[in-house]
């Protein structure tokens, strides 16, 4: 993973000022785990294109 998305859930470069969240896991992967919702960087489930991912604030 490691891609970032903006507030409109479009993929952007992580160094872009519009990058709002970092994609941390692909929920369609065979070894996917649930998004981690606790800690200093809680993750949320987001849809980007046809995929579902866990993302955390940048």
Biopython code that builds the backbone (N, CA, C, O; Angstrom):
import numpy as np
from Bio.PDB.StructureBuilder import StructureBuilder

atoms = [
    (1, "UNK", "N", (0.842, -1.158, 0.000)),
    (1, "UNK", "CA", (0.000, 0.000, 0.000)),
    (1, "UNK", "C", (0.894, 1.230, 0.000)),
    (1, "UNK", "O", (1.920, 1.257, -0.679)),
    (2, "UNK", "N", (0.510, 2.239, 0.754)),
    (2, "UNK", "CA", (1.331, 3.428, 0.818)),
    (2, "UNK", "C", (0.836, 4.572, -0.045)),
    (2, "UNK", "O", (1.397, 5.667, 0.015)),
    (3, "UNK", "N", (-0.208, 4.353, -0.856)),
    (3, "UNK", "CA", (-0.776, 5.451, -1.629)),
    (3, "UNK", "C", (-1.580, 6.346, -0.700)),
    (3, "UNK", "O", (-1.963, 5.939, 0.397)),
    (4, "UNK", "N", (-1.832, 7.567, -1.150)),
    (4, "UNK", "CA", (-2.633, 8.495, -0.368)),
    (4, "UNK", "C", (-3.848, 8.931, -1.174)),
    (4, "UNK", "O", (-3.867, 8.838, -2.401)),
    (5, "UNK", "N", (-4.864, 9.411, -0.456)),
    (5, "UNK", "CA", (-6.066, 9.929, -1.096)),
    (5, "UNK", "C", (-6.367, 11.314, -0.551)),
    (5, "UNK", "O", (-5.968, 11.664, 0.560)),
    (6, "UNK", "N", (-7.084, 12.100, -1.361)),
    (6, "UNK", "CA", (-7.490, 13.426, -0.915)),
    (6, "UNK", "C", (-8.882, 13.341, -0.283)),
    (6, "UNK", "O", (-9.425, 12.248, -0.122)),
    (7, "UNK", "N", (-9.445, 14.469, 0.068)),
    (7, "UNK", "CA", (-10.748, 14.500, 0.740)),
    (7, "UNK", "C", (-11.865, 13.928, -0.139)),
    (7, "UNK", "O", (-12.898, 13.495, 0.374)),
    (8, "UNK", "N", (-11.662, 13.924, -1.454)),
    (8, "UNK", "CA", (-12.664, 13.385, -2.377)),
    (8, "UNK", "C", (-12.393, 11.925, -2.729)),
    (8, "UNK", "O", (-13.024, 11.371, -3.629)),
    (9, "UNK", "N", (-11.454, 11.304, -2.017)),
    (9, "UNK", "CA", (-11.055, 9.906, -2.199)),
    (9, "UNK", "C", (-10.483, 9.614, -3.585)),
    (9, "UNK", "O", (-10.706, 8.548, -4.157)),
    (10, "UNK", "N", (-9.742, 10.590, -4.107)),
    (10, "UNK", "CA", (-8.967, 10.389, -5.326)),
    (10, "UNK", "C", (-7.522, 10.128, -4.921)),
    (10, "UNK", "O", (-7.011, 10.761, -3.997)),
    (11, "UNK", "N", (-6.863, 9.200, -5.608)),
    (11, "UNK", "CA", (-5.469, 8.883, -5.295)),
    (11, "UNK", "C", (-4.586, 10.072, -5.671)),
    (11, "UNK", "O", (-4.670, 10.596, -6.781)),
    (12, "UNK", "N", (-3.739, 10.487, -4.729)),
    (12, "UNK", "CA", (-2.804, 11.590, -4.943)),
    (12, "UNK", "C", (-1.443, 11.188, -4.390)),
    (12, "UNK", "O", (-1.336, 10.230, -3.624)),
    (13, "UNK", "N", (-0.421, 11.912, -4.774)),
    (13, "UNK", "CA", (0.912, 11.703, -4.239)),
    (13, "UNK", "C", (0.901, 12.047, -2.758)),
    (13, "UNK", "O", (0.321, 13.057, -2.362)),
    (14, "UNK", "N", (1.534, 11.222, -1.939)),
    (14, "UNK", "CA", (1.530, 11.445, -0.489)),
    (14, "UNK", "C", (2.216, 12.748, -0.087)),
    (14, "UNK", "O", (1.963, 13.257, 1.005)),
    (15, "UNK", "N", (3.074, 13.298, -0.940)),
    (15, "UNK", "CA", (3.728, 14.563, -0.619)),
    (15, "UNK", "C", (2.870, 15.765, -1.024)),
    (15, "UNK", "O", (3.241, 16.909, -0.760)),
    (16, "UNK", "N", (1.725, 15.508, -1.665)),
    (16, "UNK", "CA", (0.833, 16.581, -2.083)),
    (16, "UNK", "C", (0.150, 17.211, -0.877)),
    (16, "UNK", "O", (-0.220, 16.503, 0.060)),
    (17, "UNK", "N", (-0.024, 18.532, -0.884)),
    (17, "UNK", "CA", (-0.722, 19.173, 0.226)),
    (17, "UNK", "C", (-2.187, 18.737, 0.338)),
    (17, "UNK", "O", (-2.796, 18.897, 1.396)),
    (18, "UNK", "N", (-2.753, 18.193, -0.731)),
    (18, "UNK", "CA", (-4.151, 17.755, -0.685)),
    (18, "UNK", "C", (-4.302, 16.333, -0.141)),
    (18, "UNK", "O", (-5.425, 15.866, 0.048)),
    (19, "UNK", "N", (-3.189, 15.637, 0.114)),
    (19, "UNK", "CA", (-3.257, 14.276, 0.650)),
    (19, "UNK", "C", (-3.832, 14.321, 2.060)),
    (19, "UNK", "O", (-3.278, 14.971, 2.946)),
    (20, "UNK", "N", (-4.953, 13.621, 2.260)),
    (20, "UNK", "CA", (-5.636, 13.646, 3.551)),
    (20, "UNK", "C", (-5.451, 12.352, 4.330)),
    (20, "UNK", "O", (-5.336, 12.373, 5.556)),
    (21, "UNK", "N", (-5.421, 11.215, 3.615)),
    (21, "UNK", "CA", (-5.309, 9.924, 4.273)),
    (21, "UNK", "C", (-4.354, 9.021, 3.508)),
    (21, "UNK", "O", (-4.179, 9.155, 2.297)),
    (22, "UNK", "N", (-3.741, 8.099, 4.240)),
    (22, "UNK", "CA", (-2.838, 7.113, 3.651)),
    (22, "UNK", "C", (-3.535, 5.759, 3.662)),
    (22, "UNK", "O", (-4.064, 5.332, 4.689)),
    (23, "UNK", "N", (-3.532, 5.082, 2.501)),
    (23, "UNK", "CA", (-4.123, 3.748, 2.420)),
    (23, "UNK", "C", (-3.150, 2.754, 3.026)),
    (23, "UNK", "O", (-1.989, 2.696, 2.618)),
    (24, "UNK", "N", (-3.610, 1.966, 4.001)),
    (24, "UNK", "CA", (-2.713, 1.074, 4.718)),
    (24, "UNK", "C", (-2.973, -0.401, 4.452)),
    (24, "UNK", "O", (-2.086, -1.223, 4.682)),
    (25, "UNK", "N", (-4.177, -0.767, 3.970)),
    (25, "UNK", "CA", (-4.419, -2.167, 3.632)),
    (25, "UNK", "C", (-5.572, -2.294, 2.656)),
    (25, "UNK", "O", (-6.513, -1.500, 2.672)),
    (26, "UNK", "N", (-5.482, -3.304, 1.808)),
    (26, "UNK", "CA", (-6.504, -3.609, 0.812)),
    (26, "UNK", "C", (-7.432, -4.662, 1.404)),
    (26, "UNK", "O", (-6.998, -5.777, 1.694)),
    (27, "UNK", "N", (-8.685, -4.324, 1.582)),
    (27, "UNK", "CA", (-9.631, -5.226, 2.222)),
    (27, "UNK", "C", (-10.031, -6.404, 1.349)),
    (27, "UNK", "O", (-10.661, -7.342, 1.837)),
    (28, "UNK", "N", (-9.677, -6.378, 0.064)),
    (28, "UNK", "CA", (-9.992, -7.512, -0.811)),
    (28, "UNK", "C", (-8.861, -8.539, -0.843)),
    (28, "UNK", "O", (-9.003, -9.594, -1.461)),
    (29, "UNK", "N", (-7.745, -8.241, -0.185)),
    (29, "UNK", "CA", (-6.617, -9.180, -0.148)),
    (29, "UNK", "C", (-7.004, -10.425, 0.652)),
    (29, "UNK", "O", (-7.798, -10.346, 1.589)),
    (30, "UNK", "N", (-6.446, -11.555, 0.282)),
    (30, "UNK", "CA", (-6.781, -12.813, 0.953)),
    (30, "UNK", "C", (-6.368, -12.820, 2.424)),
    (30, "UNK", "O", (-6.941, -13.566, 3.218)),
    (31, "UNK", "N", (-5.385, -12.006, 2.798)),
    (31, "UNK", "CA", (-4.914, -11.969, 4.182)),
    (31, "UNK", "C", (-5.322, -10.679, 4.898)),
    (31, "UNK", "O", (-4.691, -10.291, 5.881)),
    (32, "UNK", "N", (-6.373, -10.015, 4.411)),
    (32, "UNK", "CA", (-6.806, -8.736, 4.990)),
    (32, "UNK", "C", (-7.335, -8.922, 6.407)),
    (32, "UNK", "O", (-7.985, -9.919, 6.723)),
    (33, "UNK", "N", (-7.041, -7.938, 7.251)),
    (33, "UNK", "CA", (-7.595, -7.905, 8.605)),
    (33, "UNK", "C", (-8.473, -6.659, 8.707)),
    (33, "UNK", "O", (-8.394, -5.774, 7.855)),
    (34, "UNK", "N", (-9.290, -6.586, 9.721)),
    (34, "UNK", "CA", (-10.165, -5.434, 9.913)),
    (34, "UNK", "C", (-9.337, -4.174, 10.162)),
    (34, "UNK", "O", (-8.201, -4.246, 10.630)),
    (35, "UNK", "N", (-9.909, -3.045, 9.849)),
    (35, "UNK", "CA", (-9.255, -1.771, 10.109)),
    (35, "UNK", "C", (-9.087, -1.593, 11.622)),
    (35, "UNK", "O", (-9.989, -1.923, 12.392)),
    (36, "UNK", "N", (-7.942, -1.077, 12.039)),
    (36, "UNK", "CA", (-7.640, -0.856, 13.452)),
    (36, "UNK", "C", (-8.228, 0.494, 13.848)),
    (36, "UNK", "O", (-7.793, 1.533, 13.351)),
    (37, "UNK", "N", (-9.210, 0.478, 14.735)),
    (37, "UNK", "CA", (-9.931, 1.701, 15.078)),
    (37, "UNK", "C", (-9.493, 2.320, 16.396)),
    (37, "UNK", "O", (-10.141, 3.243, 16.890)),
    (38, "UNK", "N", (-8.400, 1.825, 16.975)),
    (38, "UNK", "CA", (-7.907, 2.373, 18.239)),
    (38, "UNK", "C", (-6.476, 2.852, 18.046)),
    (38, "UNK", "O", (-5.850, 2.564, 17.026)),
    (39, "UNK", "N", (-5.964, 3.576, 19.019)),
    (39, "UNK", "CA", (-4.585, 4.053, 18.949)),
    (39, "UNK", "C", (-4.505, 5.488, 18.483)),
    (39, "UNK", "O", (-5.524, 6.170, 18.371)),
    (40, "UNK", "N", (-3.283, 5.952, 18.207)),
    (40, "UNK", "CA", (-3.082, 7.350, 17.837)),
    (40, "UNK", "C", (-3.445, 7.640, 16.381)),
    (40, "UNK", "O", (-3.621, 8.803, 16.018)),
    (41, "UNK", "N", (-3.560, 6.609, 15.540)),
    (41, "UNK", "CA", (-3.957, 6.790, 14.141)),
    (41, "UNK", "C", (-5.068, 5.798, 13.799)),
    (41, "UNK", "O", (-4.824, 4.808, 13.109)),
    (42, "UNK", "N", (-6.299, 6.061, 14.283)),
    (42, "UNK", "CA", (-7.378, 5.128, 13.988)),
    (42, "UNK", "C", (-7.638, 5.049, 12.480)),
    (42, "UNK", "O", (-7.567, 6.052, 11.771)),
    (43, "UNK", "N", (-7.939, 3.845, 12.012)),
    (43, "UNK", "CA", (-8.183, 3.620, 10.596)),
    (43, "UNK", "C", (-9.682, 3.585, 10.323)),
    (43, "UNK", "O", (-10.478, 3.209, 11.183)),
    (44, "UNK", "N", (-10.042, 3.980, 9.122)),
    (44, "UNK", "CA", (-11.425, 3.914, 8.671)),
    (44, "UNK", "C", (-11.465, 3.141, 7.364)),
    (44, "UNK", "O", (-10.477, 3.102, 6.630)),
    (45, "UNK", "N", (-12.587, 2.537, 7.077)),
    (45, "UNK", "CA", (-12.748, 1.812, 5.825)),
    (45, "UNK", "C", (-13.246, 2.790, 4.775)),
    (45, "UNK", "O", (-14.221, 3.505, 5.007)),
    (46, "UNK", "N", (-12.583, 2.832, 3.614)),
    (46, "UNK", "CA", (-12.952, 3.747, 2.535)),
    (46, "UNK", "C", (-13.038, 2.984, 1.226)),
    (46, "UNK", "O", (-12.344, 1.988, 1.025)),
    (47, "UNK", "N", (-13.900, 3.465, 0.338)),
    (47, "UNK", "CA", (-13.992, 2.907, -1.008)),
    (47, "UNK", "C", (-13.255, 3.845, -1.943)),
    (47, "UNK", "O", (-13.500, 5.052, -1.951)),
    (48, "UNK", "N", (-12.353, 3.284, -2.731)),
    (48, "UNK", "CA", (-11.610, 4.042, -3.733)),
    (48, "UNK", "C", (-11.728, 3.252, -5.028)),
    (48, "UNK", "O", (-11.264, 2.116, -5.118)),
    (49, "UNK", "N", (-12.354, 3.864, -6.029)),
    (49, "UNK", "CA", (-12.597, 3.124, -7.268)),
    (49, "UNK", "C", (-13.491, 1.932, -6.967)),
    (49, "UNK", "O", (-14.554, 2.079, -6.362)),
    (50, "UNK", "N", (-13.058, 0.751, -7.390)),
    (50, "UNK", "CA", (-13.824, -0.470, -7.136)),
    (50, "UNK", "C", (-13.335, -1.220, -5.903)),
    (50, "UNK", "O", (-13.826, -2.311, -5.613)),
    (51, "UNK", "N", (-12.381, -0.658, -5.178)),
    (51, "UNK", "CA", (-11.791, -1.358, -4.033)),
    (51, "UNK", "C", (-12.188, -0.761, -2.694)),
    (51, "UNK", "O", (-12.648, 0.379, -2.614)),
    (52, "UNK", "N", (-12.005, -1.540, -1.659)),
    (52, "UNK", "CA", (-12.234, -1.098, -0.285)),
    (52, "UNK", "C", (-10.918, -1.237, 0.469)),
    (52, "UNK", "O", (-10.257, -2.272, 0.396)),
    (53, "UNK", "N", (-10.547, -0.194, 1.189)),
    (53, "UNK", "CA", (-9.261, -0.118, 1.859)),
    (53, "UNK", "C", (-9.420, 0.406, 3.280)),
    (53, "UNK", "O", (-10.433, 1.017, 3.622)),
    (54, "UNK", "N", (-8.407, 0.160, 4.099)),
    (54, "UNK", "CA", (-8.288, 0.825, 5.386)),
    (54, "UNK", "C", (-7.380, 2.025, 5.159)),
    (54, "UNK", "O", (-6.363, 1.936, 4.471)),
    (55, "UNK", "N", (-7.768, 3.152, 5.754)),
    (55, "UNK", "CA", (-6.969, 4.360, 5.612)),
    (55, "UNK", "C", (-6.829, 5.017, 6.970)),
    (55, "UNK", "O", (-7.689, 4.890, 7.842)),
    (56, "UNK", "N", (-5.705, 5.734, 7.126)),
    (56, "UNK", "CA", (-5.492, 6.510, 8.352)),
    (56, "UNK", "C", (-5.123, 7.925, 7.970)),
    (56, "UNK", "O", (-4.581, 8.172, 6.893)),
    (57, "UNK", "N", (-5.426, 8.860, 8.873)),
    (57, "UNK", "CA", (-5.086, 10.253, 8.602)),
    (57, "UNK", "C", (-3.586, 10.394, 8.455)),
    (57, "UNK", "O", (-2.808, 9.734, 9.144)),
    (58, "UNK", "N", (-3.201, 11.261, 7.552)),
    (58, "UNK", "CA", (-1.787, 11.481, 7.277)),
    (58, "UNK", "C", (-1.116, 12.263, 8.360)),
    (58, "UNK", "O", (0.082, 12.531, 8.276)),
]
sb = StructureBuilder()
sb.init_structure("model")
sb.init_model(0)
sb.init_chain("A")
sb.init_seg("    ")
for serial, (resi, resn, name, xyz) in enumerate(atoms, 1):
    if name == "N":
        sb.init_residue(resn, " ", resi, " ")
    sb.init_atom(name, np.array(xyz, "f"), 0.0, 1.0, " ", f" {name:<3s}", serial, name[0])
structure = sb.get_structure()
